[in-house]
Amino acid sequence: MPSNNFPFARFPVEGAPHGSNVTIGPNPFDKPKGRRNDPPPTSPESANRYAWWDANSIGTLFQDTAGTVPVAANNDPVGDWHDVDGNLIQWEQATAGDRPIYKTNVLNGKPGIKFDGTSDHMVLTTVLNQARMDESTVFAVVSGWVTGTYQGLVGPANGTAGQGQDAYYLRITDVDKAEVLEAYVGNPMTSTAAISTAGAVIGFKFSDTGNAYTHYNGRNDNGTGASTVTFSGSASILGAQLGVTTEFFTGYIHELLIYDVVLNDTKIDNNARYLLNKWGL
């Protein structure tokens, strides 16, 4: 019988009635449904994105605050980290000894910005003040932190307890759980399970309407909480929390996204899927 690779044959097929349809192989069009029909996004949500920083975009990294000496090799210092969108919203560090360093092949074959946990941090040139952060969504990809200590990631630059100020910042706790914290009140929303130092996608959303916030660990919603005061602080430090308490981050920051709106659940999940897939988590 002649070879026939198509899944249906009219004739001749031995033992089958003349004119009948006989399946002789798998139907190539019959694919399983699920993730292959819903691939992760290849880029983050763009609408209402305040800024996007990506260590994998080496063209956004410079050794000096003037942005004239590009980061080009492993162990180069990072004095200026521009946003991917080209809006000149950048993290800077003028003090050479406090600059993090660029490290290649850290997570899923991609680079990271290494903070030493002692003094390394960066300052945002355009402070994320109340107007930006009272309705906001934040995502961060981190890895390789030192366990057993509090690790400040994105936080306020200063402030004094008892002044009615409040600022929300993202950190990792001493038991390796991701947490969004009210800096001046100490009312945390902590993830329900420890995250791996091998890499994690963490974030939060906050709405000044009702002072409600939600913490995320990857695609998992860890529940909602309510703050005790109205937001009136700012977020302007990367790799540390230098407000009422001091917490430096020891590890790698790979990607950071900040939106000046509360994203809906679909967009939050899209961003989580994009980050998890990109960084192999």
MARFIPA-932586 format. One record per residue (C-alpha): residue number from 0; residue in three letters; y negated, x negated, z. Coordinates in nm, 3 decimals. Each point is the difference from the previous one (the first is absolute). Layout:
// residues N
<node n="NUM" res="ALA" v="Y" u="X" w="Z"/>
...
END
This chain:
// residues 281
<node n="0" res="MET" v="0.000" u="0.000" w="0.000"/>
<node n="1" res="PRO" v="-0.346" u="-0.137" w="-0.083"/>
<node n="2" res="SER" v="-0.205" u="-0.117" w="0.294"/>
<node n="3" res="ASN" v="-0.251" u="0.257" w="0.122"/>
<node n="4" res="ASN" v="-0.229" u="-0.105" w="0.285"/>
<node n="5" res="PHE" v="-0.191" u="0.327" w="0.017"/>
<node n="6" res="PRO" v="0.124" u="0.211" w="0.292"/>
<node n="7" res="PHE" v="0.101" u="0.303" w="-0.207"/>
<node n="8" res="ALA" v="0.237" u="0.019" w="-0.300"/>
<node n="9" res="ARG" v="0.095" u="0.296" w="-0.221"/>
<node n="10" res="PHE" v="0.319" u="-0.149" w="-0.147"/>
<node n="11" res="PRO" v="0.239" u="-0.167" w="-0.038"/>
<node n="12" res="VAL" v="0.117" u="-0.028" w="0.359"/>
<node n="13" res="GLU" v="0.376" u="-0.001" w="0.050"/>
<node n="14" res="GLY" v="0.124" u="0.293" w="0.203"/>
<node n="15" res="ALA" v="-0.327" u="0.196" w="-0.016"/>
<node n="16" res="PRO" v="-0.038" u="0.328" w="-0.195"/>
<node n="17" res="HIS" v="-0.184" u="-0.030" w="-0.330"/>
<node n="18" res="GLY" v="-0.373" u="0.053" w="0.039"/>
<node n="19" res="SER" v="-0.011" u="-0.042" w="0.379"/>
<node n="20" res="ASN" v="-0.260" u="-0.213" w="0.184"/>
<node n="21" res="VAL" v="0.163" u="-0.283" w="0.193"/>
<node n="22" res="THR" v="-0.174" u="-0.238" w="0.237"/>
<node n="23" res="ILE" v="0.127" u="-0.353" w="-0.065"/>
<node n="24" res="GLY" v="-0.249" u="-0.207" w="0.205"/>
<node n="25" res="PRO" v="-0.285" u="0.023" w="0.246"/>
<node n="26" res="ASN" v="-0.314" u="0.173" w="-0.110"/>
<node n="27" res="PRO" v="-0.268" u="-0.271" w="-0.018"/>
<node n="28" res="PHE" v="-0.266" u="0.261" w="0.066"/>
<node n="29" res="ASP" v="0.157" u="0.110" w="0.327"/>
<node n="30" res="LYS" v="-0.181" u="-0.234" w="0.243"/>
<node n="31" res="PRO" v="-0.008" u="0.048" w="0.375"/>
<node n="32" res="LYS" v="-0.318" u="0.152" w="0.130"/>
<node n="33" res="GLY" v="-0.216" u="-0.153" w="0.270"/>
<node n="34" res="ARG" v="-0.191" u="-0.326" w="0.032"/>
<node n="35" res="ARG" v="0.058" u="-0.115" w="-0.358"/>
<node n="36" res="ASN" v="-0.189" u="0.313" w="-0.107"/>
<node n="37" res="ASP" v="-0.271" u="-0.061" w="0.261"/>
<node n="38" res="PRO" v="-0.075" u="-0.373" w="-0.011"/>
<node n="39" res="PRO" v="-0.250" u="-0.144" w="0.247"/>
<node n="40" res="PRO" v="-0.358" u="-0.031" w="-0.123"/>
<node n="41" res="THR" v="-0.097" u="-0.335" w="-0.148"/>
<node n="42" res="SER" v="-0.346" u="0.005" w="0.158"/>
<node n="43" res="PRO" v="-0.162" u="0.162" w="0.305"/>
<node n="44" res="GLU" v="-0.196" u="0.323" w="-0.003"/>
<node n="45" res="SER" v="-0.342" u="-0.064" w="-0.151"/>
<node n="46" res="ALA" v="-0.199" u="0.311" w="0.095"/>
<node n="47" res="ASN" v="-0.228" u="-0.058" w="0.303"/>
<node n="48" res="ARG" v="0.126" u="-0.354" w="0.041"/>
<node n="49" res="TYR" v="-0.264" u="-0.191" w="0.193"/>
<node n="50" res="ALA" v="0.162" u="-0.339" w="-0.053"/>
<node n="51" res="TRP" v="0.328" u="-0.166" w="-0.088"/>
<node n="52" res="TRP" v="0.097" u="-0.357" w="0.088"/>
<node n="53" res="ASP" v="0.319" u="-0.151" w="-0.140"/>
<node n="54" res="ALA" v="0.123" u="-0.355" w="0.074"/>
<node n="55" res="ASN" v="0.200" u="0.017" w="-0.323"/>
<node n="56" res="SER" v="-0.328" u="0.013" w="-0.198"/>
<node n="57" res="ILE" v="-0.082" u="-0.368" w="0.033"/>
<node n="58" res="GLY" v="-0.318" u="0.042" w="-0.203"/>
<node n="59" res="THR" v="-0.154" u="0.183" w="0.297"/>
<node n="60" res="LEU" v="0.047" u="-0.296" w="0.237"/>
<node n="61" res="PHE" v="-0.245" u="-0.285" w="0.053"/>
<node n="62" res="GLN" v="-0.006" u="-0.299" w="0.232"/>
<node n="63" res="ASP" v="-0.373" u="0.029" w="0.075"/>
<node n="64" res="THR" v="-0.223" u="0.291" w="0.099"/>
<node n="65" res="ALA" v="-0.212" u="-0.049" w="-0.311"/>
<node n="66" res="GLY" v="0.300" u="0.091" w="-0.213"/>
<node n="67" res="THR" v="-0.029" u="-0.310" w="-0.220"/>
<node n="68" res="VAL" v="0.322" u="-0.187" w="0.085"/>
<node n="69" res="PRO" v="0.308" u="0.206" w="-0.093"/>
<node n="70" res="VAL" v="0.315" u="0.000" w="0.207"/>
<node n="71" res="ALA" v="0.253" u="-0.167" w="-0.225"/>
<node n="72" res="ALA" v="0.287" u="-0.143" w="0.202"/>
<node n="73" res="ASN" v="0.217" u="0.043" w="0.306"/>
<node n="74" res="ASN" v="-0.185" u="-0.077" w="0.326"/>
<node n="75" res="ASP" v="-0.347" u="0.041" w="-0.151"/>
<node n="76" res="PRO" v="-0.244" u="0.148" w="0.256"/>
<node n="77" res="VAL" v="-0.131" u="0.351" w="-0.062"/>
<node n="78" res="GLY" v="-0.372" u="0.027" w="0.069"/>
<node n="79" res="ASP" v="-0.067" u="0.300" w="-0.223"/>
<node n="80" res="TRP" v="0.234" u="0.288" w="-0.093"/>
<node n="81" res="HIS" v="-0.149" u="0.233" w="-0.262"/>
<node n="82" res="ASP" v="0.112" u="0.357" w="-0.060"/>
<node n="83" res="VAL" v="0.222" u="0.060" w="-0.302"/>
<node n="84" res="ASP" v="-0.234" u="0.265" w="-0.139"/>
<node n="85" res="GLY" v="-0.282" u="-0.251" w="-0.039"/>
<node n="86" res="ASN" v="-0.250" u="0.181" w="0.223"/>
<node n="87" res="LEU" v="-0.089" u="-0.319" w="0.192"/>
<node n="88" res="ILE" v="0.138" u="0.142" w="0.325"/>
<node n="89" res="GLN" v="0.142" u="-0.315" w="0.147"/>
<node n="90" res="TRP" v="0.136" u="-0.161" w="0.312"/>
<node n="91" res="GLU" v="-0.162" u="-0.334" w="0.082"/>
<node n="92" res="GLN" v="0.032" u="-0.281" w="0.251"/>
<node n="93" res="ALA" v="-0.280" u="-0.257" w="0.013"/>
<node n="94" res="THR" v="0.168" u="-0.223" w="0.261"/>
<node n="95" res="ALA" v="0.253" u="-0.227" w="-0.169"/>
<node n="96" res="GLY" v="0.226" u="-0.021" w="0.306"/>
<node n="97" res="ASP" v="0.026" u="0.378" w="0.025"/>
<node n="98" res="ARG" v="0.110" u="0.060" w="-0.359"/>
<node n="99" res="PRO" v="0.351" u="0.130" w="-0.068"/>
<node n="100" res="ILE" v="0.205" u="-0.174" w="-0.269"/>
<node n="101" res="TYR" v="0.165" u="0.111" w="-0.322"/>
<node n="102" res="LYS" v="0.380" u="-0.026" w="0.000"/>
<node n="103" res="THR" v="0.222" u="0.048" w="-0.304"/>
<node n="104" res="ASN" v="0.339" u="0.173" w="-0.020"/>
<node n="105" res="VAL" v="-0.016" u="0.174" w="0.336"/>
<node n="106" res="LEU" v="0.117" u="0.358" w="-0.063"/>
<node n="107" res="ASN" v="0.203" u="0.116" w="-0.300"/>
<node n="108" res="GLY" v="-0.102" u="-0.317" w="-0.184"/>
<node n="109" res="LYS" v="-0.368" u="0.081" w="0.050"/>
<node n="110" res="PRO" v="-0.269" u="-0.174" w="0.206"/>
<node n="111" res="GLY" v="-0.167" u="0.082" w="0.329"/>
<node n="112" res="ILE" v="-0.309" u="-0.099" w="0.196"/>
<node n="113" res="LYS" v="0.112" u="-0.182" w="0.316"/>
<node n="114" res="PHE" v="-0.196" u="0.050" w="0.325"/>
<node n="115" res="ASP" v="0.068" u="-0.246" w="0.282"/>
<node n="116" res="GLY" v="-0.039" u="0.234" w="0.301"/>
<node n="117" res="THR" v="-0.250" u="-0.231" w="0.166"/>
<node n="118" res="SER" v="-0.332" u="0.031" w="-0.178"/>
<node n="119" res="ASP" v="0.067" u="0.097" w="-0.361"/>
<node n="120" res="HIS" v="-0.179" u="0.319" w="-0.103"/>
<node n="121" res="MET" v="-0.232" u="0.130" w="-0.271"/>
<node n="122" res="VAL" v="-0.314" u="0.212" w="0.014"/>
<node n="123" res="LEU" v="-0.075" u="0.282" w="-0.242"/>
<node n="124" res="THR" v="-0.328" u="-0.052" w="-0.183"/>
<node n="125" res="THR" v="-0.055" u="0.376" w="-0.023"/>
<node n="126" res="VAL" v="0.075" u="0.144" w="0.344"/>
<node n="127" res="LEU" v="0.220" u="0.307" w="0.002"/>
<node n="128" res="ASN" v="-0.229" u="0.209" w="0.216"/>
<node n="129" res="GLN" v="0.026" u="0.356" w="0.126"/>
<node n="130" res="ALA" v="-0.099" u="0.151" w="-0.333"/>
<node n="131" res="ARG" v="0.304" u="-0.163" w="-0.159"/>
<node n="132" res="MET" v="0.257" u="0.014" w="0.278"/>
<node n="133" res="ASP" v="-0.048" u="0.346" w="0.150"/>
<node n="134" res="GLU" v="0.223" u="0.132" w="-0.283"/>
<node n="135" res="SER" v="0.233" u="-0.281" w="-0.101"/>
<node n="136" res="THR" v="0.347" u="-0.118" w="-0.097"/>
<node n="137" res="VAL" v="0.124" u="-0.358" w="0.041"/>
<node n="138" res="PHE" v="0.313" u="-0.181" w="-0.126"/>
<node n="139" res="ALA" v="0.108" u="-0.358" w="0.075"/>
<node n="140" res="VAL" v="0.298" u="-0.214" w="-0.103"/>
<node n="141" res="VAL" v="0.082" u="-0.268" w="0.257"/>
<node n="142" res="SER" v="0.282" u="-0.239" w="0.085"/>
<node n="143" res="GLY" v="0.101" u="-0.297" w="0.213"/>
<node n="144" res="TRP" v="-0.192" u="0.074" w="0.318"/>
<node n="145" res="VAL" v="0.080" u="-0.152" w="0.337"/>
<node n="146" res="THR" v="0.192" u="0.248" w="0.212"/>
<node n="147" res="GLY" v="-0.079" u="0.097" w="0.356"/>
<node n="148" res="THR" v="-0.379" u="-0.001" w="-0.034"/>
<node n="149" res="TYR" v="-0.270" u="0.241" w="-0.112"/>
<node n="150" res="GLN" v="-0.108" u="-0.070" w="-0.355"/>
<node n="151" res="GLY" v="-0.337" u="0.129" w="-0.119"/>
<node n="152" res="LEU" v="-0.013" u="0.065" w="-0.375"/>
<node n="153" res="VAL" v="-0.310" u="0.198" w="-0.094"/>
<node n="154" res="GLY" v="-0.246" u="0.062" w="0.278"/>
<node n="155" res="PRO" v="-0.357" u="0.028" w="0.123"/>
<node n="156" res="ALA" v="-0.220" u="-0.304" w="0.036"/>
<node n="157" res="ASN" v="-0.154" u="0.078" w="0.336"/>
<node n="158" res="GLY" v="-0.076" u="0.272" w="0.249"/>
<node n="159" res="THR" v="-0.021" u="0.076" w="0.366"/>
<node n="160" res="ALA" v="0.221" u="0.241" w="0.189"/>
<node n="161" res="GLY" v="-0.168" u="0.302" w="0.151"/>
<node n="162" res="GLN" v="-0.274" u="0.031" w="-0.260"/>
<node n="163" res="GLY" v="0.153" u="0.299" w="-0.170"/>
<node n="164" res="GLN" v="0.093" u="-0.215" w="-0.297"/>
<node n="165" res="ASP" v="0.337" u="0.020" w="-0.161"/>
<node n="166" res="ALA" v="0.173" u="-0.186" w="-0.279"/>
<node n="167" res="TYR" v="0.346" u="0.025" w="-0.141"/>
<node n="168" res="TYR" v="0.199" u="-0.307" w="-0.084"/>
<node n="169" res="LEU" v="0.346" u="-0.086" w="-0.114"/>
<node n="170" res="ARG" v="0.219" u="-0.236" w="0.197"/>
<node n="171" res="ILE" v="0.358" u="-0.090" w="0.089"/>
<node n="172" res="THR" v="0.099" u="0.040" w="0.364"/>
<node n="173" res="ASP" v="0.184" u="-0.241" w="0.228"/>
<node n="174" res="VAL" v="0.324" u="0.183" w="-0.077"/>
<node n="175" res="ASP" v="-0.055" u="-0.027" w="-0.376"/>
<node n="176" res="LYS" v="-0.107" u="0.355" w="-0.065"/>
<node n="177" res="ALA" v="-0.286" u="0.085" w="-0.231"/>
<node n="178" res="GLU" v="-0.289" u="0.172" w="0.170"/>
<node n="179" res="VAL" v="-0.341" u="0.149" w="-0.071"/>
<node n="180" res="LEU" v="-0.219" u="-0.031" w="0.306"/>
<node n="181" res="GLU" v="-0.334" u="0.128" w="0.124"/>
<node n="182" res="ALA" v="-0.156" u="-0.334" w="0.079"/>
<node n="183" res="TYR" v="-0.226" u="0.104" w="0.285"/>
<node n="184" res="VAL" v="0.211" u="0.271" w="0.158"/>
<node n="185" res="GLY" v="0.352" u="-0.130" w="-0.043"/>
<node n="186" res="ASN" v="0.155" u="0.320" w="-0.130"/>
<node n="187" res="PRO" v="0.274" u="-0.124" w="-0.238"/>
<node n="188" res="MET" v="0.222" u="0.160" w="-0.260"/>
<node n="189" res="THR" v="0.306" u="-0.225" w="-0.010"/>
<node n="190" res="SER" v="0.288" u="0.009" w="-0.246"/>
<node n="191" res="THR" v="0.328" u="0.132" w="0.132"/>
<node n="192" res="ALA" v="0.207" u="-0.304" w="-0.101"/>
<node n="193" res="ALA" v="-0.055" u="-0.373" w="-0.017"/>
<node n="194" res="ILE" v="-0.085" u="-0.142" w="-0.340"/>
<node n="195" res="SER" v="0.152" u="-0.315" w="-0.144"/>
<node n="196" res="THR" v="-0.189" u="-0.328" w="-0.012"/>
<node n="197" res="ALA" v="0.165" u="-0.044" w="-0.340"/>
<node n="198" res="GLY" v="-0.262" u="0.244" w="-0.129"/>
<node n="199" res="ALA" v="-0.147" u="0.344" w="0.056"/>
<node n="200" res="VAL" v="-0.236" u="0.254" w="-0.152"/>
<node n="201" res="ILE" v="-0.211" u="0.161" w="0.271"/>
<node n="202" res="GLY" v="-0.313" u="0.212" w="0.008"/>
<node n="203" res="PHE" v="-0.187" u="0.297" w="0.135"/>
<node n="204" res="LYS" v="-0.232" u="0.284" w="-0.093"/>
<node n="205" res="PHE" v="-0.286" u="0.125" w="0.215"/>
<node n="206" res="SER" v="-0.223" u="0.304" w="-0.020"/>
<node n="207" res="ASP" v="-0.313" u="0.037" w="0.209"/>
<node n="208" res="THR" v="0.048" u="0.375" w="-0.031"/>
<node n="209" res="GLY" v="0.195" u="0.068" w="0.318"/>
<node n="210" res="ASN" v="0.035" u="-0.376" w="0.056"/>
<node n="211" res="ALA" v="0.354" u="0.016" w="-0.137"/>
<node n="212" res="TYR" v="0.202" u="-0.298" w="-0.119"/>
<node n="213" res="THR" v="0.349" u="-0.070" w="-0.131"/>
<node n="214" res="HIS" v="0.191" u="-0.326" w="-0.006"/>
<node n="215" res="TYR" v="0.238" u="-0.107" w="-0.279"/>
<node n="216" res="ASN" v="0.288" u="-0.246" w="-0.013"/>
<node n="217" res="GLY" v="0.099" u="-0.031" w="-0.364"/>
<node n="218" res="ARG" v="0.061" u="0.353" w="-0.125"/>
<node n="219" res="ASN" v="0.057" u="0.129" w="0.353"/>
<node n="220" res="ASP" v="-0.261" u="0.216" w="0.169"/>
<node n="221" res="ASN" v="0.010" u="-0.087" w="0.370"/>
<node n="222" res="GLY" v="-0.186" u="0.308" w="0.107"/>
<node n="223" res="THR" v="-0.358" u="0.091" w="0.073"/>
<node n="224" res="GLY" v="-0.234" u="-0.056" w="0.291"/>
<node n="225" res="ALA" v="-0.354" u="0.076" w="0.106"/>
<node n="226" res="SER" v="-0.266" u="-0.247" w="0.106"/>
<node n="227" res="THR" v="-0.206" u="0.046" w="0.313"/>
<node n="228" res="VAL" v="-0.342" u="-0.070" w="-0.147"/>
<node n="229" res="THR" v="-0.174" u="0.027" w="-0.336"/>
<node n="230" res="PHE" v="0.024" u="-0.303" w="-0.224"/>
<node n="231" res="SER" v="-0.316" u="-0.210" w="0.011"/>
<node n="232" res="GLY" v="0.118" u="-0.356" w="-0.043"/>
<node n="233" res="SER" v="0.076" u="-0.213" w="-0.301"/>
<node n="234" res="ALA" v="0.287" u="-0.190" w="-0.155"/>
<node n="235" res="SER" v="-0.098" u="-0.343" w="-0.122"/>
<node n="236" res="ILE" v="0.254" u="-0.265" w="0.108"/>
<node n="237" res="LEU" v="0.322" u="-0.099" w="-0.177"/>
<node n="238" res="GLY" v="0.272" u="-0.184" w="0.189"/>
<node n="239" res="ALA" v="-0.138" u="0.074" w="0.345"/>
<node n="240" res="GLN" v="-0.149" u="0.251" w="0.240"/>
<node n="241" res="LEU" v="-0.311" u="-0.151" w="0.158"/>
<node n="242" res="GLY" v="-0.141" u="0.294" w="0.192"/>
<node n="243" res="VAL" v="0.062" u="0.076" w="0.367"/>
<node n="244" res="THR" v="0.324" u="-0.200" w="-0.024"/>
<node n="245" res="THR" v="0.089" u="-0.294" w="-0.223"/>
<node n="246" res="GLU" v="0.317" u="0.012" w="-0.208"/>
<node n="247" res="PHE" v="0.066" u="-0.243" w="-0.283"/>
<node n="248" res="PHE" v="0.266" u="0.063" w="-0.262"/>
<node n="249" res="THR" v="0.272" u="-0.260" w="-0.056"/>
<node n="250" res="GLY" v="0.169" u="0.057" w="-0.333"/>
<node n="251" res="TYR" v="-0.062" u="0.104" w="-0.359"/>
<node n="252" res="ILE" v="-0.220" u="0.273" w="-0.141"/>
<node n="253" res="HIS" v="0.108" u="0.083" w="-0.354"/>
<node n="254" res="GLU" v="-0.192" u="0.308" w="-0.100"/>
<node n="255" res="LEU" v="-0.261" u="0.233" w="0.148"/>
<node n="256" res="LEU" v="-0.130" u="0.335" w="-0.122"/>
<node n="257" res="ILE" v="-0.285" u="0.199" w="0.155"/>
<node n="258" res="TYR" v="-0.106" u="0.348" w="-0.113"/>
<node n="259" res="ASP" v="-0.309" u="0.178" w="0.125"/>
<node n="260" res="VAL" v="0.179" u="0.336" w="-0.003"/>
<node n="261" res="VAL" v="0.308" u="0.141" w="0.168"/>
<node n="262" res="LEU" v="0.258" u="-0.014" w="-0.278"/>
<node n="263" res="ASN" v="0.239" u="0.290" w="-0.037"/>
<node n="264" res="ASP" v="0.371" u="-0.042" w="0.074"/>
<node n="265" res="THR" v="0.099" u="-0.050" w="-0.364"/>
<node n="266" res="LYS" v="-0.249" u="-0.282" w="-0.054"/>
<node n="267" res="ILE" v="0.094" u="-0.164" w="0.329"/>
<node n="268" res="ASP" v="0.366" u="0.007" w="-0.102"/>
<node n="269" res="ASN" v="-0.083" u="-0.133" w="-0.347"/>
<node n="270" res="ASN" v="-0.180" u="-0.297" w="0.152"/>
<node n="271" res="ALA" v="0.284" u="-0.067" w="0.241"/>
<node n="272" res="ARG" v="0.253" u="0.005" w="-0.283"/>
<node n="273" res="TYR" v="-0.217" u="-0.230" w="-0.210"/>
<node n="274" res="LEU" v="-0.035" u="-0.254" w="0.282"/>
<node n="275" res="LEU" v="0.363" u="0.015" w="0.112"/>
<node n="276" res="ASN" v="0.126" u="-0.055" w="-0.353"/>
<node n="277" res="LYS" v="-0.250" u="-0.274" w="-0.088"/>
<node n="278" res="TRP" v="0.072" u="-0.207" w="0.310"/>
<node n="279" res="GLY" v="0.377" u="0.064" w="0.004"/>
<node n="280" res="LEU" v="0.003" u="0.190" w="0.329"/>
END
